[in-house]
């Protein structure tokens, strides 16, 4: 599988399996002389790690990251950075009874059909465990952005669980870290707790929608046609395990708008362009406008559930399956820091591409 890397200037390659000895990421293209410490990465990993409350998998992983290379005297050298996170709480025996069966909704069957190899111990590379490596890499990207583009801030939160959406008139970003669902609507958190508790106890799962916003992004990042920043954002978010849909700005809602209502009108205020709305999600023609970049992605329900489902075996026989083990009743909860990490990596990659091609913005307004 020669498809484990993303990015062009800031390149991230993830490696490792859910039930292997370790997983991690190799970062190439990180600028030199950036002060970096494991604590800069651990903060974000602690937001993603399992077992923090009853609404996530009870697999107990410390997710402690180590930096093995690319550093000297506390600063990056510009050479490849190797990050490693050891797996310490695997229970491969939990999956022994499904060795010959394919889990519906999971990648078991497609991995087997393509490669003739299937890691039944939690799914191997198809497991959401892989996202820990992305979050660690995103921590590096954030530290670089803080140094070269300190105005950029990235925030993600859950806006929908199953059929239940937040009330956008009640959004309070200070609420995000106060509840187990990373939502800015305190009332929604109360509703979701009851709803998910009932699903969890019944052995079922549910999907979610995550919104990621980047503020302070300068105009000019991205390039036409095949280098669009929204193309790379969509690809990055869609690559997250269990994601089934991505939208930028108004997204699919744009289909309900007229051209008159969709157009983000422009005026010139305080010697710079000002938009009266942001249906474009901060991107026009694949290039950032200077507005907030707004991206949402939909996460499907966890496929491993304690509900009997019909399936087949590797020999082609009809069978049924109940997936035991420790699984997230809503994997979207832990996808919040992953979405932030992917946004950070994509923005940094495009920031470096922009700086390499044009240096600074060429077109002057006013």
N, C-alpha and C positions, 0 to 999 in steps of 0.2 A: 504494500500500500504506500505508494509514493505521493500521498496527498495529506500529509500531516502538518503542513506549513501554511502560514498566511502572512500577508504583508509584503511590500517590495523594498522599502528602505529600512523599516523597522520590522524585521522578520522574526516570527515566532514559530517554533516547531515543538509540538507537544509529543510526549511519549509515555509509555507505561499502560498497565491494565488495572482494572478494578480490584482484582484479587492477586496481582503480582506483588513483588517485594516493595516496589516503589513506583512513583510516576513523577513527571516533571516537565520542564520546558527548557529549550535552548533558544536564547535570544541573540540574534545577530543584527548589527547596525545600531546598537545603542551608542549615543554620543559619549565621548570621554569626559572625565572630570565632573561627573554628576555624583554628588554625595549620596550614598546608598547604604542601607543597613537592613538586616532581616526584619526589623520591627516595621519598616516602611511597607513591607509586603504582608507581614503577619496580621496587621490590622484588618486588611481586606479578606484574608483567608478565614479569620475568625468569624466574619459575617456569613461566610458560605458553609462553614464546616457542619457536619451532621451532629445529631444528638443534643441540640441545644434546648429543645422543648418537645412536647408530646406531638407537635404537628409536623415533625420531620422524622426521617429515619433514625432509629435508635442505634445505628452503627456508631461506635465511639472512636472517632479518629481525631487526634490532636491537630493534624494538618500542619505540623511544624515544618517550615521551609528552611532549606540550607542553600547558601550561595557557594558554589564550588569553583567558579572561575570568573574571569572578566573584571576582577577587582584588585586594587592595590592601595593600601593605606586608606581604606574607607571610601574610595572613589572608583567609578567605572573607568576602565582603560580604553574602551572602544573595541575590545576583543569580545568574542562570544561569551555570553553569561549563561552558566549552567545552573539551573534551579532543580532541586530534588525534594520530594515530599514522600516520606516512607509510609507505607500502609502498615497499620499495626493492629487492626481489628477485623481481619477477614474471617468469614465463617463459610468456607467453600462447601462444607458438608450440608449447608442449608439448601444447596442446589443439586445435590446428588440424585434426587428422585426425578429430576427433569432432564437428565443427561440425553435421553433419546427423544424428548418431546420439544416442540417449538412453542414458545410463548406467544399467543396472539397479541398483535400490536407492538411486538418487540422486533429487533433486528436479527434475532436468531436465524430465522429462515433465509433471509437474504444474504447474510454472511456465509451461511453454509452453501447456498446455491452458487455464490460467486467464488469463494476461496476453497471450499471443501474443508474448512476449519471452523469450528464453533467453540468459543470459550463459554461454556455453560455456567461458569462461576461468576455470575453477576453481569455477564455480557462483555467482559473484556474491554475493548476500545469503545464499544457502543454504550457503555455505562456512563451515567452522568458524573461518575467519579472523576472522569477525565477533565471536567471543568475546573477542578482545583488548580490544575496547571495553568489554565487560562487566567484565573484570578491572580495567581502569583505573577504572571507576565504582565497583567494589567497594572499591578502595583508598581512595577518598574516603569511602565509607560506614564503613569500618573506622576512619578517622581521627576521624570524628564520634563514633562509638561509644566510641572510646577517651577522648574528652573528656566525654561525657555519661553513659556507662555503662561505666566502665573494667573492671568485673568480667567482662564478656562476652568469651569467647575462642572463636574459630571454627577448627576443624581438620578437614581432609578427607584421606582416604587411600584407596587402592585395596584392596578386599577380595577381588576375584575377577578372574581373567583367563581367558577361555574357561571350561573346566570346572574350573579349578584355583582353590580357595579358600584363604584364609589359615587358619592355626590360631589361633583366638581366644585360646587359652591362652598363646600366644607374643607377644601384642601388646605392643609397646614403642614408644611414640610418639617416642622419641628416634631410632628407626631411619628415620623417614619421610624425612628429608632426606639420608640416607646412601646411597640407592639410586635408580636412574633411574625407578622405578615408583611412588614415593611410597607405599610400603607399610610398615606397622609390624611386619611379620613378615620378619625377615632371611632365613629359610630359603625362604620363598615367593619372595623376590626372586631367589634363586639359581635356583630351578626355572623361574620365568617367563623369566629371561634366556635359558636354553637353549631353552625352548619357543618364545618369540617370535623368536629368531634363526633357527630353522628355518623358521618361517612367513614371515618377512621374505625370506629367501633364495629361497623358493619362489614369491614374488610374491603371497602371500595375506595376509589380515588376520584379526583376531579382536576380539570384544567384551570388555567389562569391567563391573564393578560398583564404584561409588564410594560411600563412606559419608562423610557430613558431620555433625559434631557441634558444637553450640553450647553451651558451659557458661556458668554465671553469669547466665543469662537470668532476669529477675524474673518472678514470677507476674503474670498479668493482661493480657499482650499478646494481641491478637486480639479478635474479637467474634463473636457468634453468627451462624449461618445463612450469610450471604453475605460476611462479613468475617473468616472463620476464618483464622488464621495458617497452619494446615496446608494450607488450600486454596491460599493464595498461594504457599507453599513448593512445593507440588506443581506449580503452574503455572509457577513460575520455573525449577524444575529440568527440567520437561518441555520448556520452550522452548529449552533448550540444544541446539545442533545434534547430531543422531545419538542423542539420548536416546529410549528407547522404553518406559521404565517407571519409576515412582517409588513409594516406600513410606515411611511414617512409622512409627517405632517397630518393633513386631513385624511390621507390614505384612501381606503376604500370609500370613505365618506365623500370623497371628491365626486364620485359618480352621481351623487344626489344633488350636487350644486350646479348652478348656472355659471357661465363664464363671468357674469357681472359680480356674483357673490363670491366666486373663488379667487378672483384677482386681488392680490395684496397691494392696495394702492400705496403710492410712494410720495412723500413730501421731503423737503430739504429743511432740516431743523438742526440748530447748533452746529452748522457746517458739516453735516453728514446726512446720508439718506435715512429716512425713518418710515417704517411700514405700519399701516394701520391695522394689519392682521397678519397671521402667519400660517395660512393654509398650506404653504409650500414646505413647512417644517424646516425652514432655514436653508433650503437648497434650491437653486434655480439652474437648470441646465447642467446639473452635476457639480455646481460650484457653490460654496457657501456664500450667503448673503450678509452675514454678520448678525443675523437674528439667532435665536435659540434653535439648535438642532433638536428636533423632536422625532423620536422613533418608538414604535410599539411592536411587541411580538407576542404571539399566542403560543402557549405551552400546552401540549395535550395532557390528558390524565396519565398518571403513572401506569404503565402496562402491567407491572407485576402486582396482582391483587389477590386477595383471599376469596375470590369468587370463582366457582367452577366455570371454565370456558371450554368449548370444543376446539380440538386441534388435531394435528397428525404427528406421527413419529417420523424419524429419519428414514425408516423403511417404507413409509407411505401408508401406514395403518391409521385408521380413525382412532382417536383417543380423546381424553379430557384432561384438564390440568388445573391445579390450584397452586399458585406460586407462593411458597412459604418464604420466610426470611424477614429482613428488616427493610422496609421500603417507605418512601415518602407518600403520604396520602394526597399531597399536592406538591409536586416537584417544582412548581412555579415559584414557591416561596424562596428556595435557595437559588433560583435563576436570577434574582434581583442583582446581587453583586457580580454575577457572570455577565449580565448585560452591561453593567458599568465598565467592566474590564474590557469587553470587546469594543465599546465606544472609545475608551481611552487609547487602545492600540490603533484603531483605525484613524482617529484624529491625529495622533502623533505621526503615523506613517504618512498621512497626507500633508501634515505640516512640514515634514522633512523633504518630501517630494517637491512641494511648493518652493521651499527655500532653495532647493538645488536647481530648479528650473528657472525661476524668475527672480529669486532673491527677496524682493519685496513687491507689493502691488504696484502695477505700472500705470493704471488708469486713474487720473485725478478728477474728482468731482468738485465743482465750485471754484 
